[in-house]
Amino acid sequence: MQKRTGIFIGLAFGTLCILAALAVVSFAFVPNLVSELFTAQEGETITLVEEAVLESDSSSGNVETQLQPAPTAVPQRDEDAVPLLEISLEDLYDQVASGVVSIQVVVQQNGNVGTGAGSGFVIDREGHIVTNNHVVDGATRVSVIYYDGIEARATIIGKDADSDLAVLKVDELPSNIRPLSLGDSDLVDVGEWVIAIGNPFGQQSSMTLGIVSAVGRIIPTGVTPFSIPQVIQTDAAINPGNSGGPLLNLSGEVIAVNAQIVANGTGTNSGVGFSIPSSIVRMVAPVLIEEGSYQWPWLGVEGTDVTLAVKEANGLDTQLGAYINGVVNGGPAGAAGIRGSSGVENIDGLPTPVGGDVIVEADGVPITSFSELLVSIAFKNPGETVELTVIRDGVPQEIPVELAPRDRSF
């Protein structure tokens, strides 16, 4: 009996020792978990048992770690994968923060004086700064505040309402400011980690983290009848004051310019933000620097995707293509003979347009949606001719259209 009791005591003591050892290992592992996630390699995964949640103690600058159950577990990592990020988020912020500025504007209208604010980022050593058009539109005075608090006057040298982009210039860029480089927004995938840096609610040099929620969105400019294509949607928190600031990948490259949020009347971020892609910045900004304005090509149509109702009402064989609902009188498409809808038919009680052309190709490239049509036109130049393949009355035909500059009276 005493021998059996001794065995049980020994087993209990051994178990306690093992548990204590595991606790020490866990304590050593958890503080590094978030860093581990962001130094993960492309294609690799990590098995998660618990998730570290970081809370910042603003008074001391310390970081405390709490544990919460992870929602799912994922497969083991691939040891042969290529590193995705070789620096920490702290180092990434230190690398890019100096290139982001706060923008302050004064607006005078009808004898009244008002102020506004936004964000921007430096793109070269010559002192050029990219921001949103709506941040500086109508401003009589513009100044920028660098990350170290130094303020300088800036001049608006070009702006474009159709892309909601503007370029400012300071006379002399401080030596401690590092211009940011543009990444390739065409390579951005849904699910990628991104960071936004700006000045939400006047809180200078704030960084938020999120993912790319969607790509290829279309958003209205808000001040013109045209739309901006290829927009990136993100859940990284952006709020009033973030407008014009950069959305960056984890390599520190600008992949988009933060521009709009879905606020549901609250005026604050609801987890849906929209950013103008770097592909448009790369195309528009140099022209704004050289000429002060940008001339977009114009097709002169309005339309929609081919929904199931549109397909049924028009007797189409597929839902692929861009349905043309209307054609602007005197526009390029109208002059070339493109047709808009000729009437409306009720499909299950829904008024549905009928009789319009369906564009299925542009210069031989398939068009599967109205947004793809907008993109195919946006990256051409006024005066170019685009060969459109349209389905009319069930029959495909080729219609060449010479693009014109956008009509400002439209």
N, C-alpha and C positions, 0 to 999 in steps of 0.2 A: 504493500500500500504506500509506504513512504517512497519507494523507488518510483512507482507510477506517478505520485504527486510531484516528485522532482522532475520527471520527464515533462509533465504539463507545464511546470513553472519555467523550465528551460525553453520549451517551445514558445510560450507567451513572451518571454524576454527576447527571444530571437525575432519574433514577429514585430515587436515594438522597435527593435533596432532597424529592421528593414524599412518600416514605415517612416522612421525618422530620417533615414538616408534618402528615401524618395522625396520627402518634404524639402530637404536641402537642395536636391537636384531641381525640383520644381521651382523653388524660390530663385535659384540661379538662372533658370531658363526663361521665366515669364517676362522679366523686364526687357529681354532682348527679342521678344516675339514680334513686336511691330516692326522693329528694324529688320528682322529676318524676312518678314513678308515683303518688304520693299527692296530687299537685295536678292529676291528670288530670281531665278533664271527663266529665260523665255522657254515656254513649254513645260516648265517644271511645276510641281505642286507640292504642297506641304500638308501633312496630316495634322489637323487641329483637334485638340481635345477641349481646350479652353481658349477664350479670346481675351487678349489684354485690351483694356479700355483706359486711355490716358486722360487724366484730368490735371490741368495746370493750376498750380497755386500761384496766382498773380502777385501775391505779396512777396513771396520768396523766390519765385522762379523755379521752384522744385517741381518735379513731376511725380505724381503718385500713381501706382498701378492697382487697378481693381480687376477682379475676374468675373466674367459672365460666361454662361454656357454658350458654346459655338452652335449655330443652327445646324450645320452639317459637317461631315468629315469628308476629306478629299484624298485622292491617292498619294502614294509616296512620291517624292521628288525624283527627277531624272538628273543624276549626277553629271551627265555629259552635256547638259544644256548650256546655252550661251547666256552670260549675265545680262539681266534687263536693266538694272540700275546699280552702279558701283559706288554711289554716294548716298548718304542719308538725306532725309527730308530737310534736316537742319542745314546741311552743307548745300543742298540745292537752293534753299532760300537765300543763303549767304551769296551764292553764285549769281543769282538773277535779280535780287531785290533792288540793287542800285540802279537798274535799268528801268524801273517803274516810277512814274511820277504822279503826283496829285495835280490836278488842273483846276484853277480857280478863274471864274469869268465874271465880268460885269456886263450887264445888258441894259441898254437904255431904250425905252419904247414909249411913244406917246407922252413924253415928259416924265415918265416913271423910271426909276433906277432899281434894278434887281441884281441878284447874284446867283451864281450856280456853281456846281462842282462836278468833277468826274475824275477819270484816270487816263493814263496814257503810258506809252513806253518808247524808249529811245531806240532808233534803228541804225544809227551810224554816228561816226565821230564828228560829222559836220553839224550835228545838233538837231537833226530831224526827229520829230516825235509823232507817232501815230495815235489817233484817238477816234472817237465817234464824231460824226458830223453834228449829231444832236447835242453834243456836249458844248460845242463852241458856236453853233449857229446863232447869228445875231449879236455876238459878243462885241463890245466896243473896247474891251481890255481883257487880255489873257495873260495869266502868269502860271508858272509851273513851280512846284515845290518838290525838291529832290528828297530822297530817303533820309538824308542827314539834316533836313529842315531848312536848307538854303533855298531861297526863292529867287526866281529870275523871270523877267518879262519874256513873252513869246509872241511870235507873229504867225497868223494864219496864212500859209502860203498856198493852200489848196484844199478844196472840200468837194464832196460828191454826195448829194442827198440820196441818190439811187442805191448806193452801197453802204450808206451811213458811215462813211469814212472821211477823215480829215487829216491833214498833215500840218504840224506846227514846226517852228524853227526858233531856237535860241541862238543868240549871237556867238556865245562861246560855251562849249560843253566842259564842265569841270573834269579834271583829270581822274577823279575817283569814281566817275560814272561809267558803267560798262554797258554798251549797247547790246540789245538782245538780238538773237538770230531767228530767222523764220524757218519753221519746220515745214514738212509737206503734209498738208491736211488731206490730200488724196490717199495717204497711207494710214489714216486714223481708223481704228476699228471700234465698234461698240464694246464696252467693257474695259477699255483702257483707263488706267489711272491718269488723272490730270489735276493740276493745281491752278487756282486763280489768285492773282495778287492785284490789289487795288485799294481803294479808299472808301469802303462802304460807310455811309452815314458819317463821313468825315474822319473815320478811324484809319489813319494813314498806314500804308504798307501792311495791310492785313492779308494773310494767306489762308485759303481754304482748300480742302482736298475733296475730290469726288471722282466719278467715272464719266466716261462718254456714254450718254444714255441713248443717243441715236445720231445718225449722220444723214445728210441729204435732205434736211428739212427746208421748207420754204417759209419765209416770214415777210410780212409787209414792211416797207420802210417806215411807214407811219406818217410821212409827209409828201409822198408822191404816190401815184397810182400803180407803181411797179413793185415787184417783189425781189427779195434777195435769195438766190438759190444756194444749195450745198451747205446750208447752215448746220453747225454742230450743236447738238443739244447735250446739256450736262446737268448733273445734280450737284456739282460743286457750288456751294452757296455764293451767289452774287446778288447784290442788293443795290439800291440807289447810291451812286457814288462809285460803283464798280465799272460803270459804262466807260468803254474806251481802254480798259486795262487788258492785259494779256491772259489768255488761257494757254497754259504750257504743258508739254508732255514731261515725262520724268527724266528726259535728257536736257531739260532747260530750254527747249525750243518753243517759240510761239507758234501754236497751231491754229489760233483763232483770236478774235477780238471780242470781248464780252460786250453785248449790246442790249439784250432785252430779257425780261423775266415774265413768267406767268404769276401774277400776284393775287388774283381773285379779289381785287378791291382792297386788299390789305396794304399794298405798297411795299410788301416784303417778299422775299423769296419763298416759293412754295415747292422747291425742289425741281423746278423746270426752268432752266436758263438757256438762252440762245446766243451763240457766238459766231461772228462772221469769219469764214474760213481763211486761212493764210493764202490759199490759192487766189482769192480775190484781192487780198492785201498786196500780194506780190505783183498782181496785174495792174492795180489801180494806183498804189502809192507812188511809184516812180513817175507816172504821168502827172499826178498832182504836183509833184516836186518840180517837174519841168514846165508844165503848162498851166497849172492852177485849177484845172477841171478835167473831167473824164467824159468821153463821149461813148455811150453804150449803143449797141445795135438794137434795132427794133423790128419785130415781125408784125406787130399790130393785131394780136388776137387775144381773146380771153377764152379759157376753157377749163377742163376738168379731166380727171381720170375716167376711164371707161368702167363705170360701176356695173353691177349686175343689172340694175334697172335700165341704165343707158344701153347696155348690150341687148336686153330683151326688147326695148322700145324701138331700137334701130335695126333689129334683125342681124346683129353682128355675130360672127363666128367665134370671136375671142374677146377677152377683156383687156388685151394688151393694146397700148396706143394712147394718144392724146386726143381727146374729143374736143372739137372746136365749137364752142357755144356761141361766140360772137366774133365779128371781124370789124375792125375800126375803119370807118369810111376814110378813104384817101391814104390808108396805111399800105405798107408793102404787100402784106398777104392779100388784102382786098384787090389791089392792083393786079396781082398775079392770078386771081381767080379762086382763091381759097374761099370756101363757103362755111358760114356759121349755121346754127340751127334755124329751121324754118317754122317751127311750131313746138307745141308741148303736148305730151300724151300722159295720161294718168296710168301709173303702174302701181297697183295695190294702194291707190289713193295718193301716191306721190307724184307731183308734177315733174315730168322728165322731158328734157329737150330731145327733139328729133330732127333729122335732116342735115345735121352738121357733118363736115368731113372728119375723118379720124386719121391723124398723122401717125404712121407706123415706122417711118425711117427718115433720117436726115443725113444726106450725103452718104447713103448706104449703111449708116449705123442704126440698128434697131432702136425705136423709141417705144418704151413700155408704159410710160406715164407722162402726165403733163409736166411734172417737175423735170423729167429728162429732156423734154423739148426746150424748156427754159434754159437749162444748162447748155444744151447744144448751141443755142443762139447766143447766150451771154458771152461765150468765149470766142466769138467771131468779131469782125469789125464792120462798121457801116460801109456799104459799098460792095461787100462780098455777096456772092450769089450762093444760096443753099438749095440743094436739090431735095425736095420733099416728096416722099411717097405717101399718098393719101388713099384711103378707102372711101369711095363715094358710091352709094347705091350698090354696095357689095362688090364693086369692081376697083382694083388698084390702078392708080395712074400717077405719073411723074409730073410734078409742077415745080419749075424753078422760081425762086423768089429772091429778088435783090433786096438785101437788108438796107434800111435807112437809119439815120440817127434818130434817137427817141424824140418824139414830138412833145415839146414842153407845154404846148397849149392843150394837150390831151388831158 
